[in-house]
Amino acid sequence: MADDRIGHILDSALIVFSQYGYAKTTMQDIARAAGMSRAALYLHFASKEELFRAGSRRAHSRALGHADAALAEQGDVLSRVDAAMTAYFGELKAQISSSVHGGELVDATLAITGNIVGEARAALVARLVSALEAAAAAGEVRLSHVDATAEDIALLLLAVVDGLQKTSADPALWHRQRALFLRLVRGAITSPGGIGS
């Protein structure tokens, strides 16, 4: 029951943060949206920052759950890794992309919950590395073709995804470039002789 109450508060807070932005949102706004008194809200969260951090932790946990589900699907490892990254970032962006205060919320997330973001990203990298290592052990990919580790490949894939998202305003172009990069990586680590053969 307490978990349901916390979930309701965090859902209400997300709506209010999206409406007003982080800076202008007050605990009274969140309490009103959650249908409770401000005093009752303070019994659960000591501050707006604490509440925002709890919401961020929950959002990242959900995003990792979606990534796990994508990695558990059938298919080649790079398709599953791509699906996992899409699910992870899609889940996080869906919650704030429709808000006119999306930029402010992203900035607040980095400033207030940077350690949570960092921990979740490290957890995502670990999941991608594990999938790539399992594929290498099964002979699906040959990382030695490119003289790289599974971690090297995972970090490179994430860096490219991050870079494309930040430099391309056109989603269609972004998806084409991402697909091209994945084809290049797939060709490099799955071809019989790899690069230079």
Phi, psi and omega in degrees: 000318179295322178296322177296320180295316178298315178301318178296317178298314182294322176297316179296319180297319180300319178297315182291317177300322179293326180286317189249347188086166183292313187298319185273347179287136177245163176297328177296319177301316182292317179301315179300313180296327180276355179071040180217169177282159177297322178299319179293322178297320180293342174291335181262324183222127184285339183203166176298321180297316179298318179295316180297319178296319178297320178295320179295317180299317179295317180298317180290325177296317177296318180297320177294325176298319177294322177296317178301317180297319180294320179291335181278349180291168175282157177130172180291158189297320182291326175295320179290320177297316178299316179297323179294317178295319179299315180295317182297304183290326179297317179298317182290319183286328182301327184286337184236348186294334181276353182273140174292346179259018183306315180299316179296321180293322176296315178300317179296321179300315181293320183285319188266328186238028182307320180291325178293315177300315180297317178296318180293320179295319177298322178294321177296314178303315180300320179293317179294318178299315180301317179296317179293319178296320178296320179293322178293318179297328180275356180082010179289322178230157178233096182292337179294338177301330182244012179050053183223158174264168176300323179293320177303313182294315181299314180295322178295315179300316179295320179297319179293317178300313178301312182297317180295321179296325184277337186254348183241116177278344182266109182300326180295317178295317179302314181293321178296316180295319179296315179298319178298314181298318179295324176296320178297314179296315180302314179299322183289324186256000179241345181291153184305319184251351180074199182290136175083005181272000000 
